[in-house]
Amino acid sequence: MKNAVGKRPKCKLLAVAISSVIFGFAGQALADEQLTLEDAIKGGKVDVTFRYRFENVDDDARAEEGRASTLKSRLTYTTQTYKDFQVQLEVDNVSRIGSDNYDDLHNSNTDRGVVADTDGTAFNQAWVAYTGIADTTFKVGRQRINLDNQRFVGGVGWRQNEQTYDGVTIVNTSLADTTAVYAYVQNVERIFGPDDGRDGTPASNSNLETEAHIFNVNYKGLGFGTLSGYAYLLDIDDIPDASTQTFGARFTGSKGDETKFLYTAEYARQSDYKDSTKSFDADYYMLEAGVQAKGVTAKLGMEVLGADDDKGSFSTPLATLHAFQGFADKFLATPGDGIEDVYVSVFTKILGAKVGMIYHDFEADEGSTNYGNEIDFVIAKQVHKNVHLLFKYANYNADDFGTDTEKAWLQLTVKF
């Protein structure tokens, strides 16, 4: 899955920094207050999670279907806070159950559908947090960074191998109703497992060396919604042409009691950055309106990732991409002409299960190309406080982009 400290020298420096903080903290505590430190360690929280998933992929671009049966096992240990310090270690193992009748981007099954879940064991998180300054949390190490709706920065928690970040984050809440986040990221641990993909291209690397500066501020004091502003400066050393600078704002909220009206609007501007050989400017915008009444939530929305002629298109390389533009994952990379996604969704509860349907219509942002359409279904139920069941289905009908694709998932999650 993921390397514990990463392959590159910068990641090793980060690991040294983490070790220094941990052992320095422990040494001081042992010298001063042995029992208190012992309480902090023994009183720490242990969480164990197992997530089994069967995934079937029928992609007309491949001769055979892909069928993957995988199990993610996660062990998380978090200390109690001691002298304003806290430590978390989280280890993940992903194991194939049965045959490998799928393309995991590492094996030789290139005639089968792709399921990007690869075997492996490593640290998913390993961080030290410090809260000794009022209203401020410092965190250094490998960690989750999930901002807003994860459209720009997220963890891709859907895949068995989660995307996490090596770096430093600072979160400040000193202003009323305001949360300000700054993150410096020097390495992104991606979903592709401990080894780079078989094709040897940076796009399938297990991790990406970066010099990324991430700023996000959100304000909840308006009473009818949350306003966010952000700047994401991504210098991606391994894929220079993926380096971009993005500035934007997002507003989302709801109004009403028994009947709620839901609304979201977002705009961002993106251009090339640092060593990118591209020279482009592209826009992102999203508008969504909905209503929630009598246990039913319905939404209508449009999301556009623009393009600048043939110079470049708007991209979100650190996003939780599976959550956007259809569960079939046909648009993980933005097409050269950009993309316009008009969608409608309906969710409700039936016999305690969350049931939903989403329909997408995809077109090019530039030109008149009709990419295709997709319909997605999801059923999810918490059958016990520790047990969760999920079924998902996606059917992408290609017009002028990609190939017809059907995907289905059955998932069981058990937490202790």
N, C-alpha and C positions, 0 to 999 in steps of 0.2 A: 504494500500500500504506500506508505510514506516513509521516507528516511527520517530517522529520529532527529538528526541535526542538519540534514541537507548535504548536498554534494559539494557546494561551492565554498570558497574561502570565507566569503562574507557570512554565510550561514554558520560556519565554524566559530567565527568571532562572536556571533550572537549566542551560540551555545556556551562559550566561555563566559560571557557576561551573565547568563542565567546561572551557571554553576557558581560564579563568584558571589552573586547575591544570595543564593540558597545557602552555601556553606558559610559565608560571612555572617549571615543572619543566625544560622544555627549555632555557630561558634560563640557569638556574643550571648545568645540566649542561654546556652549551656553554662557559660561562665557566671551569668547573673541570676537566672531563675530557672533552674532545672525542672522543677515541678510544673511550672506554668507552660514551658515549652512542651513538656510531655503531655500535658492536657490538650494543648493545641493540636498535637499530632494524633493522639489517641482519640480525641473527640472529633476528628475529621469525618467528613461524609464520604461514603463509598456508594457508588451507583453502578449497576450492572444492567446492560441492555443487550438484547438479542433481536436482530431483525432478519427474518427469513423472507426471501422474495423469489418468486418465479416470474420470469419475463419472457414473453414470446414476441419476436419481431419478424414480420412478413413484409419485406421490402422488395419491390419488383426489380431493383437494381442488383439484387443478389439471387443466385440460382436456388439457394436453399434458405429455409427459415432459420432464424437463430432462436435457440431455447436455452435459457440460463437459469440455473438453480443455485442461489448463493445465500450465504449466511454471514451477516456482520455481527461480531461480538465486540462489545465495548466495555471497558473497565475504566471508571473515572474516580479519582480520589482528590478531594479538596480539603485542605486543612482549615481549621478555625483561624480566625484572624488573631495574630499575636504581634503586639507592638506595631500595629498598623500594616503588617505584612500578611499576605496569604499566598499559598502555592497550590496550583492544580496540575496534576498529571493525568493524561487521558490516553489510553492505549486502545487501538482498534485492530481487529483481525478480520479480514475478509477471506472466506473460504468457499471454493466451489463445492457443491454437493452433487455428486454424480458426474456425468460426462460433460465435455466442453463443446457442445454442439452450437457454438456461437463464436463470433469474432469479437475478442476482447481487446483488439488493436495490438496484441502482443503475440498471440498464437498464429498458426498458419491457416486458420479457417476463413480465408478471405472470400469464400463462396457463400458464406452464411451471413445472416443479419447481425448487425453490430449491437452488442451489449457492453458498454464501457465500464465493466466492473471486474477488476483484476485481483487475483489473490495477493495477500501480503499482510504483514504485521509491522506496526510502527507507532510512534507517538503521533496522535492526532492533535493534541494540545500539550504544551509544557510551558507554563507561565508563572511569573511572580507578579503580584499586585501590591501596590503601596497606596494607602489611603490616609497618610499622616498630614496632608494639607487639606484644609476645610473645603468641602464640596468638590474634591478633585480625586480622581483615581488614575494612577499610573500603572500600566501593565506592560511588561516586557517578556518576549518569548513567542512561542507558537500559539496562536489564538484564533478564535472566530472574530470576524468583523462583518456584521450584517447591518447595513444602513438603509433606512427607509423601507421600501418594498423590495430591496435587493436587486433593483433593476441595473444598478451600476456597480455595487460592491456587495458580494454575498458569499455564502458558503456552499452552494450547490448541495444542500443537505439531502436532496432526493437520491443522489447516487450513493452506492455503498461506501465508496471512498469520498470523504468530505473534502472540500477545499478550505484550507486554513492558511494563515499568514504568519510569517516570521517578521517581527518588528516591534515597534513601540506604539502604544496608544495612550492618549491623554483625554479623559472625559471630565468636563467641568459643568457643574450645575449651579454655580453661584448666583446667576441672574434668575429672577423669578420666572418660572414656567419655561425655562430655556435649557437645552442640553447642547453643549458644544463638544465636538469630537475632532481630534487631530490624530492621524496615524501616519507613521513612517514605515513603509514596508520594503524590505530588502529581498524578500523571496516569497513566492506564492507556491504552496504545496498543492498540487492540482489533483484531479480525480483519477488520473491514469495509472496509479500504482507506483511501486518503488523504482521501476526501471522505465527508461524512455521507450516509446513505442517502436515497433519493428521498422518503420520507414525511416527513422533517424532524423526526421524533421523537427524543428523546434515546436511546431504546432502540437505535437503529441508528446512533448517533454513531460516528465513527471513533476518537474517544478520549473519555475521561471524566475530568473534573477532580475530584480527590478530596483529602481530608485523611485519609489512612488510616494507622493505626498497627497494625503487625503484629508479634506476638510468638509465637515458637515455640521450645520447648526439648525436645530428645529425649535420652534416656539409654539407653545400650546395655550397661550393666554388669551386668545381671541374669543374663546367660548363656543365657536361654531366650526372649529377645524384646526389643523396643524399646518404651520407654514415652515418649509425647509428651504435652506439655501446651501449650495455645495460647490466645491471646486475639486476636481480629481485630476491630478497631474501625474500621468503614468509614463515613466521612462522604462520601457521593457527592453532590457539589454539583449535578451535572446531572440526577440522578434522586433527589431527596430521599427519596422513599418506599422506595428501595432501600438506605438507610442503616441499618445494623444493627450490633449488638455481639454477638459470639459467643465463648463460653468453653467449652472442652472438653478432653477427654483421649482418647488413642488408645493401644492396646497391640496389637502384632502380633509373631508369632514362629513358631518351629517347633521340633520336638523329634524326635530319632531320627536314624538313620544310613541304612541301606538303605531303610527305610520311614520317611518323615517325616510327622509330624502337624502340620498347619498351623492357626493360629488367629489371629483378629483380633476385637477388640471396641473400639467407639468410642461415645462419648456427648458431645453438645454441647447447650448451651442458648442460644437466640437471642432477642433482643428489639429493639425499635425503638431508634433512636439519633439524636442531634442533631436535624436539621430534619425528620425523618420525621413525617408527619401520622398515621401508624398508631400504635396502642397495642396491642402484642401480645407474647406469649411463646410460643415453640414449641420443641419438642425434636427432636433428631436422634439416631438411634442405628443402629448397624450391628453385626451379629454374623455371623461367617463361620468355617466349619470346613472342613478339607480334608485330603487325604492325597496323598502323592507316593510312588509306588512303581513300579519297573520301567519308568521312562520316561513314566509317565502321572501327570498332576496333575488331581485332581477336587476341586471345591469346591461347597459349598452355603452360601448366605448370604441374609440379609435386611437391607435398608436402608430406613429410614423417615425421611422428611422431614415433620415434623408440621405441624399447623395449629392455630390458636386461634380456633375457631368461624369467623366471617366477618371477623375482625379482621386476619388476616394468616397467611402460611405461611412455613415455613423456606426461606430462599433462599441460594444460593452464587454470587453474580454474578461472582466472580473465578476460579471453578473451571475446570479442564479438563473441561468438561461432557460432551464426546463419550465420555469413558472410563467414563461411568456411565449407568445406566438405558437401555441399548440403543444400538447404533450408528445406529439410525434417527433419533436426536435428536428424539424426539417430546415430551420433557419437559425442554427447556432452561429453561423457566420452571416453577416448582412450581405445580401446580393449587391452587385456593383451598382445597380440602379435604385438602391434603397428598397424599403418595404413599407407598405401601408396595410395595417391589420385592422379591419372592422370586425368587432366581435359582439356577441350577445351571450349572457350567461344567466342561468336560473338555478338556484339552490334552495333546498328545503330539507325537512327532516321527516322520515317515514319510519315508524317503529323504532325510534331512537337512533336511526342511522342518518348520517348526512348524505344526501343524494344531490348530484348536480350534473348539469349539461352545459357545455360551452360550444358555440359555433363560431368559426373564424372564416373570413374571406380575405385572401391575400392578393395584393396587387403591387406592382412596382410604383415607387414614389416618382420616378422620372420615366416618361413614356407611358404606354398604354398596355404593358404586358400584364396578363392575368396569371398569377403564379398558380393558384389552386385554392382549395377550401378544405376545411377540417372540422370534424365533429368529435368532441371528447365527452366521456362519461366518467363519473367517479362515484363510488359508494364507500363510505367509511363509518366504522362504528367502534366505539369504546365498549367492548363487551365486558370488561372488568377494569378496576382501577389500574391494573398492571398490564392489561392486554388490549391491543388495538388491531383491528382488521381493516384491510383496504383492498378495493378492487378498482382498477382504472383501465380505460380503453380509449384508444385514439385511432382515428381513421382519416388519413390525409389523401385527398383526391387531387392528383396533379393535373395541371393544365399545361403551362409553359415553364414550370420549374420543378426539378426533381422527378421522383417517381412515386407511384401509388404505394402507400405504406400503411400497414396496420400493426398496432402494438397493443399488448394486453399485459397487465400485471396483477398478481395476487400476492399480498404481503401480510405477514404476521409479525407484530412487534410486541415483545415482552420486556417490561422494565421492573427492576427491583431496587 
